[in-house]
């Protein structure tokens, strides 16, 4: 089993920045990819970004340039730097770690952290 714990959410004004962190514990040797999804009220959960232990990344196209994912393999931790935040970025952000490849359909999930961007 793998446990994921997110931190860093909060309230920020439009144009501001936040950095989220997600630390994995447990059987982390089985994890090759970690990343973030988000879910806004009334909307489906969507991919934000993911990163592999080798540094390969995957981003939602509409978030490229504003969001940056990075990882620290030694700490089994991933970070999501979010810049130029907009009210539409308001959502619960969930850390995930796929059991297989990059798939979120079979993954470990964190409990989520709220990000609220005020206009």
Backbone bond lengths (Angstrom), bond angles and torsions (degrees), N, CA, C in turn:
res aa  C-N    CA-C-N  psi(-1)  N-CA   C-N-CA  omega(-1)  CA-C   N-CA-C  phi
1 X - - - 1.461 - - 1.514 111.17 -
2 X 1.305 114.38 151.35 1.458 121.83 178.08 1.528 108.30 -126.61
3 X 1.292 115.95 135.59 1.462 121.55 175.36 1.525 108.76 -110.92
4 X 1.316 115.07 137.91 1.466 121.35 -179.84 1.526 108.89 -121.50
5 X 1.304 115.78 129.84 1.462 120.62 -179.63 1.521 109.30 -125.90
6 X 1.335 114.93 118.29 1.457 120.63 179.38 1.520 111.18 -92.52
7 X 1.311 115.08 155.47 1.456 121.15 172.93 1.522 108.45 -153.70
8 X 1.323 115.60 163.29 1.457 120.73 173.67 1.505 116.37 105.63
9 X 1.312 117.88 -4.08 1.457 118.69 178.51 1.523 111.31 -71.29
10 X 1.321 114.61 172.84 1.456 118.59 178.73 1.510 112.19 160.08
11 X 1.308 114.76 -163.39 1.464 122.56 -179.02 1.517 109.56 -105.17
12 X 1.320 115.92 132.02 1.450 121.06 -179.64 1.525 108.76 -143.01
13 X 1.312 116.47 152.18 1.461 120.56 178.27 1.519 110.89 -81.40
14 X 1.299 115.17 158.23 1.465 120.78 175.71 1.525 109.59 -53.60
15 X 1.337 114.49 133.45 1.458 120.27 -179.02 1.512 114.01 91.91
16 X 1.311 116.31 -10.00 1.453 120.68 -178.55 1.518 112.71 -82.18
17 X 1.328 114.66 -176.12 1.461 121.69 -177.45 1.517 110.44 -130.45
18 X 1.314 114.92 153.26 1.458 122.61 172.44 1.512 108.30 -144.94
19 X 1.320 116.20 151.42 1.452 120.59 172.22 1.518 109.02 -122.64
20 X 1.318 115.17 124.76 1.455 121.22 175.37 1.527 109.63 -97.97
21 X 1.311 115.12 148.34 1.458 120.94 175.39 1.520 109.20 -126.20
22 X 1.316 115.34 149.83 1.463 121.02 175.66 1.513 107.91 -139.88
23 X 1.316 115.44 118.34 1.455 121.31 -179.73 1.524 109.74 -107.20
24 X 1.304 115.28 130.79 1.467 121.07 178.67 1.526 109.34 -100.35
25 X 1.318 115.15 146.20 1.458 121.06 175.22 1.529 108.42 -143.08
26 X 1.315 115.39 166.36 1.459 119.97 -177.36 1.523 110.20 97.47
27 X 1.308 116.10 -136.29 1.465 121.90 -177.30 1.528 110.68 -82.10
28 X 1.322 115.95 63.15 1.467 120.78 -173.76 1.521 112.74 -72.11
29 X 1.316 117.28 -16.47 1.463 119.71 178.17 1.518 113.11 -63.74
30 X 1.325 115.55 -18.41 1.468 120.18 179.40 1.524 112.24 -87.07
31 X 1.312 116.77 -5.03 1.464 120.94 -175.69 1.515 110.97 -97.57
32 X 1.325 116.11 126.39 1.467 121.33 177.12 1.526 113.09 -114.10
33 X 1.314 115.48 -18.64 1.467 120.70 -178.21 1.525 108.45 -135.43
34 X 1.308 116.45 140.78 1.460 122.17 170.94 1.518 108.20 -137.11
35 X 1.317 114.98 154.31 1.458 116.76 -179.26 1.501 112.56 -170.49
36 X 1.328 113.20 -163.41 1.455 120.74 -174.66 1.522 111.22 -134.90
37 X 1.309 114.27 138.34 1.453 123.42 165.73 1.525 106.68 -117.68
38 X 1.306 115.08 165.08 1.464 118.95 173.45 1.527 109.67 -141.26
39 X 1.316 114.33 155.11 1.454 120.15 177.92 1.517 109.59 -138.83
40 X 1.319 114.59 116.80 1.454 121.15 176.97 1.526 109.13 -90.32
41 X 1.307 117.75 157.61 1.466 120.55 -179.83 1.525 111.98 -55.41
42 X 1.322 116.47 127.94 1.450 121.36 177.91 1.515 115.24 76.98
43 X 1.329 116.79 6.31 1.473 120.04 -178.39 1.519 110.55 -122.46
44 X 1.325 114.43 162.49 1.454 119.58 177.45 1.519 110.62 -76.18
45 X 1.317 114.06 155.34 1.458 119.48 175.53 1.528 108.28 -66.05
46 X 1.329 116.87 136.76 1.457 120.65 -178.82 1.524 111.02 -131.17
47 X 1.321 114.63 149.99 1.456 120.28 176.48 1.519 110.11 -66.80
48 X 1.327 114.67 136.86 1.462 120.91 171.78 1.522 108.72 -101.79
49 X 1.324 115.92 -60.97 1.457 120.83 -179.18 1.515 109.00 -166.97
50 X 1.335 115.19 157.39 1.450 121.28 176.56 1.517 108.36 -146.86
51 X 1.330 114.90 157.81 1.457 120.45 -179.05 1.513 109.11 -144.24
52 X 1.322 115.60 142.18 1.453 120.65 177.29 1.523 110.12 -94.68
53 X 1.307 115.62 168.79 1.467 119.12 178.42 1.524 111.75 -64.94
54 X 1.320 116.80 -23.04 1.468 120.37 178.58 1.529 111.98 -86.58
55 X 1.318 116.53 -3.50 1.455 119.92 176.56 1.517 115.42 98.86
56 X 1.312 117.23 -1.36 1.463 119.17 175.70 1.519 109.36 -67.43
57 X 1.322 115.64 142.18 1.466 119.79 -176.89 1.524 111.68 -127.76
58 X 1.309 114.11 157.90 1.451 122.39 175.52 1.519 106.63 -139.27
59 X 1.312 116.43 129.46 1.455 121.37 -178.71 1.528 110.77 -126.66
60 X 1.315 115.79 150.26 1.455 119.49 165.15 1.523 107.14 -65.77
61 X 1.312 116.37 130.68 1.474 120.13 -173.77 1.525 111.99 -54.37
62 X 1.328 116.81 -40.68 1.463 119.46 -173.23 1.529 112.67 -77.09
63 X 1.335 116.80 -3.97 1.461 119.88 178.50 1.526 113.02 -108.18
64 X 1.327 115.72 -8.70 1.464 118.51 178.51 1.523 110.24 -59.30
65 X 1.313 114.81 139.26 1.456 119.16 179.00 1.518 113.33 95.81
66 X 1.316 116.82 -26.23 1.463 119.89 177.10 1.530 112.05 -108.06
67 X 1.319 116.44 -31.36 1.461 121.40 -178.62 1.523 109.59 -111.50
68 X 1.323 116.28 139.85 1.459 121.68 179.14 1.516 109.26 -132.99
69 X 1.323 115.80 126.74 1.454 120.39 177.50 1.522 109.31 -103.40
70 X 1.312 116.09 142.61 1.456 121.52 176.51 1.519 108.18 -145.18
71 X 1.327 115.23 164.78 1.449 118.81 -177.84 1.514 112.28 -141.79
72 X 1.310 114.96 154.22 1.462 122.56 174.59 1.518 106.50 -123.75
73 X 1.330 116.51 100.41 1.465 120.02 -175.58 1.522 112.01 -62.33
74 X 1.315 116.54 -35.63 1.469 119.63 -177.95 1.526 111.30 -64.75
75 X 1.325 115.80 -29.18 1.458 120.52 -178.89 1.530 112.40 -101.86
76 X 1.331 116.95 -1.21 1.471 120.85 -176.24 1.520 110.35 50.47
77 X 1.302 114.68 47.01 1.459 121.21 -175.33 1.527 109.66 -131.74
78 X 1.321 115.43 140.59 1.454 120.54 172.42 1.524 108.66 -119.95
79 X 1.321 113.98 153.50 1.449 121.36 -177.98 1.521 109.05 -126.38
80 X 1.300 115.12 148.43 1.456 120.69 174.95 1.519 107.92 -128.23
81 X 1.309 115.35 107.94 1.457 120.94 176.28 1.511 108.50 -89.62
82 X 1.322 115.71 122.40 1.462 121.15 -176.89 1.523 108.44 -118.20
83 X 1.305 115.73 118.36 1.463 122.10 -178.33 1.524 110.81 -117.37
84 X 1.305 115.30 163.51 1.473 121.73 179.03 1.521 110.95 48.11
85 X 1.301 115.27 49.46 1.459 120.31 -174.47 1.522 111.70 -66.25
86 X 1.324 114.29 146.37 1.454 122.99 -178.94 1.531 109.36 -121.95
87 X 1.314 117.33 157.70 1.474 118.66 177.65 1.533 112.80 -55.35
88 X 1.319 117.22 -32.08 1.468 119.42 -179.91 1.528 113.28 -72.14
89 X 1.326 117.04 -5.87 1.467 120.65 173.17 1.527 111.51 -83.34
90 X 1.315 116.41 -6.11 1.459 120.35 178.27 1.528 109.49 -62.51
91 X 1.331 115.06 124.39 1.460 120.68 -176.24 1.520 108.69 -176.26
92 X 1.322 114.39 170.27 1.462 119.54 166.38 1.525 106.47 -90.41
93 X 1.309 115.07 127.55 1.461 121.56 -178.72 1.527 108.69 -101.63
94 X 1.323 114.65 125.81 1.455 121.34 -177.29 1.523 110.64 -113.02
95 X 1.295 115.59 130.63 1.455 121.08 171.65 1.522 108.43 -82.14
96 X 1.337 116.00 142.73 1.460 118.55 176.78 1.520 110.44 -141.54
97 X 1.311 114.77 156.16 1.460 121.93 178.19 1.524 107.34 -139.46
98 X 1.312 116.95 107.32 1.459 120.00 -177.51 1.521 112.65 -64.00
99 X 1.321 114.95 143.18 1.465 119.65 172.30 1.521 109.99 -79.39
100 X 1.331 114.87 -26.20 1.464 120.76 -178.02 1.514 108.76 -132.73
101 X 1.311 115.75 122.80 1.472 122.71 174.69 1.530 110.20 48.62
102 X 1.336 116.24 -128.77 1.460 121.07 -177.33 1.528 111.67 -107.86
103 X 1.311 116.39 11.49 1.452 120.33 -171.27 1.511 113.68 -77.13
104 X 1.323 115.47 129.20 1.457 120.94 176.09 1.524 111.75 -83.69
105 X 1.319 116.78 -9.23 1.469 119.94 -178.80 1.517 111.80 -70.58
106 X 1.310 116.62 -23.09 1.463 121.56 -179.74 1.513 106.56 -135.30
107 X 1.330 115.16 84.91 1.457 119.36 -171.06 1.521 111.19 -147.19
108 X 1.300 114.07 161.26 1.451 121.75 168.18 1.536 107.31 -85.69
109 X 1.335 115.73 148.28 1.467 120.00 -178.37 1.523 110.70 -132.34
110 X 1.314 115.04 145.19 1.450 120.09 170.43 1.514 110.25 -82.87
111 X 1.321 114.56 179.60 1.461 119.26 -175.85 1.519 112.94 -83.78
112 X 1.313 116.38 -12.10 1.453 121.40 178.20 1.515 112.63 94.92
113 X 1.324 115.01 149.91 1.457 121.16 176.12 1.526 108.71 -135.38
114 X 1.312 116.05 135.23 1.463 121.15 -174.58 1.520 110.48 -81.89
115 X 1.315 115.14 131.96 1.461 122.15 171.42 1.525 106.85 -119.56
116 X 1.318 115.52 124.02 1.453 120.98 179.36 1.514 109.04 -123.94
117 X 1.324 115.96 123.98 1.455 121.65 179.82 1.525 107.73 -110.75
118 X 1.303 115.69 117.02 1.461 120.20 -177.52 1.523 110.41 -89.99
119 X 1.310 115.55 146.19 1.462 120.27 -178.85 1.516 110.99 -91.00
